[in-house]
Amino acid sequence: MNTYQLIDLSLQRFSPKEVAQALGVDPKTVRRWQTRETEPKPYIADAIRQRLLPFGEPPSGEGKFRFIDLFAGIGGIRTAFEKQGGRCVFTSEWDPYAVKTYRANFHDGEGHVFASDITKVDERDIPDHDVLLAGFPCQPFSIAGVSKKNALGRPHGFADKTQGTLFFDVARIIAEKKPRAFLLENVKNLVSHDKGRTFSTIIDVLQNELGYHVHHRVINGKHFGPQHRERIIIVGFREEVPFTWDDLELPDFGISPRMGAVLHRQDGTEPDDSPYINGAKGKVLEKYTLSDKLWEYLQNYAAKHRDKGNGFGFGLVTKESTCRTLSARYYKDGSEILISQGAKKNPRRLTPRECARLMGFDDNFRIPVSDTRAYKQFGNSVVVPVISEVARIMVPHLLSDTSSEPAKPAKKKAKA
Ligand SMILES: C[S@@+](CC[C@H](N)C(=O)[O-])C[C@H]1O[C@@H](n2cnc3c(N)ncnc32)[C@H](O)[C@@H]1O
């Protein structure tokens, strides 16, 4: 790829101003490169690859299997299925900031289609694929989302017409495209929402209307990292295959990494290009330390609830701890995960890089958005190694030589 092509690619992802900033040049220069008025210096190609484009080369060839990434967020589920040799052929995500992070981290590859609002996509226009992936929005079903909607007198679950019915968009795509398999991910509370009726409807549609062989299981991210994060994973196969959850390899909680594995080392051994640390030792920027006012407020709030016998409050952790679930509201006060800095200093929040590590993204993952956006995006994402492990046990069943006939109703109970 020549330098002009690299410039065009980066301008598909970022504004001329952002490209200029990353390359240390004037935006006018970028525009002149774009119109081919002037020629960029040879080093610009390397700088674009290192600072602006996703790492690695764009995918070539077919991949072991083709998948689509619905409600893609920042691509946590995609990361896991790409690691298993899959090729993404379609992505849908409507939040422009999530799209920015996604595009900064994934090459589209030839023929890949990017769509915004999935409710506006005609299922017949979606490319053929072997696996459908969807971490559909969880607010209509999550404990926090349901109580907020109740407090505001708003409907939740399927009755929430804007967010609650997105499962049915997934269902209409499965009905039309009949992929060999799917993986759906959501909060654990989906299982018990509305006394189990919501979950029964979902399983009924997948099994009896769409004819898939469905398996589900709640998995805790704590097996792979220092975060308590329980999520329901639903997988389905068009054919009857010998898939079993017994094949999962989930490391014992006792041996899984603790917070020390995700916190900045602050000993000078981390690369100095991180925007979250500075100085020779790579100390976390002061802006992540809680102000006296906020720390006092959080302590008072916790004390008040303790007196009432409630468990609310902040979650203070050290290097040896496992933390609570990182939520999309972490940007507000960070109270669910505060890092102790000793008795003499207020605790601090996680930096976005530490959130990325907590969710299992490696340090090459680019974070091109503000801290507030980044906290929301990681709080909405998946624990990548959990999905990787599920993908690992799913993939052999996609590659086995089974019939390509459309699915028939299975009329069977889901296997937990
Ligand atoms: C729970 S998050 C999924 C996160 C994703 N699994 C990840 O690893 O980052 C749900 C995503 O669905 C997106 N979304 C919600 N409604 C949508 C719609 N109608 N069309 C496309 N995307 C939508 C949200 O912007 C959000 O990023």
The ligand as a MOL file (V3000), in Angstrom:
LIG
                    3D

  0  0  0     0  0            999 V3000
M  V30 BEGIN CTAB
M  V30 COUNTS 27 29 0 0 0
M  V30 BEGIN ATOM
M  V30 1 C -23.7700 -4.0400 25.2170 0
M  V30 2 S -23.0500 -3.1010 23.9410 0 CHG=1
M  V30 3 C -22.1550 -4.3440 23.0790 0
M  V30 4 C -20.6860 -4.2360 23.3030 0
M  V30 5 C -19.8380 -5.1900 22.4830 0
M  V30 6 N -20.1910 -6.5690 22.6980 0
M  V30 7 C -18.3650 -4.9710 22.7910 0
M  V30 8 O -17.6270 -5.9200 22.9980 0
M  V30 9 O -17.9240 -3.8150 22.8370 0 CHG=-1
M  V30 10 C -24.4120 -2.8200 22.8530 0
M  V30 11 C -24.0730 -1.9320 21.6600 0
M  V30 12 O -25.2070 -1.8820 20.7920 0
M  V30 13 C -25.2370 -0.5980 20.1650 0
M  V30 14 N -26.5960 -0.4070 19.6500 0
M  V30 15 C -27.7320 -0.1770 20.3540 0
M  V30 16 N -28.7780 -0.0820 19.5400 0
M  V30 17 C -28.3100 -0.2450 18.2740 0
M  V30 18 C -28.9230 -0.2560 16.9870 0
M  V30 19 N -30.2340 -0.0630 16.8420 0
M  V30 20 N -28.1540 -0.4720 15.8930 0
M  V30 21 C -26.8070 -0.6620 16.0370 0
M  V30 22 N -26.1650 -0.6540 17.2270 0
M  V30 23 C -26.9160 -0.4490 18.3290 0
M  V30 24 C -24.8380 0.3390 21.2940 0
M  V30 25 O -24.3560 1.5760 20.7850 0
M  V30 26 C -23.7730 -0.4810 22.0280 0
M  V30 27 O -22.4770 -0.1560 21.5760 0
M  V30 END ATOM
M  V30 BEGIN BOND
M  V30 1 1 1 2
M  V30 2 1 2 3
M  V30 3 1 2 10
M  V30 4 1 3 4
M  V30 5 1 4 5
M  V30 6 1 5 6
M  V30 7 1 5 7
M  V30 8 2 7 8
M  V30 9 1 7 9
M  V30 10 1 10 11
M  V30 11 1 11 12
M  V30 12 1 11 26
M  V30 13 1 12 13
M  V30 14 1 13 14
M  V30 15 1 13 24
M  V30 16 1 14 15
M  V30 17 1 14 23
M  V30 18 2 15 16
M  V30 19 1 16 17
M  V30 20 1 17 18
M  V30 21 2 17 23
M  V30 22 1 18 19
M  V30 23 2 18 20
M  V30 24 1 20 21
M  V30 25 2 21 22
M  V30 26 1 22 23
M  V30 27 1 24 25
M  V30 28 1 24 26
M  V30 29 1 26 27
M  V30 END BOND
M  V30 END CTAB
M  END
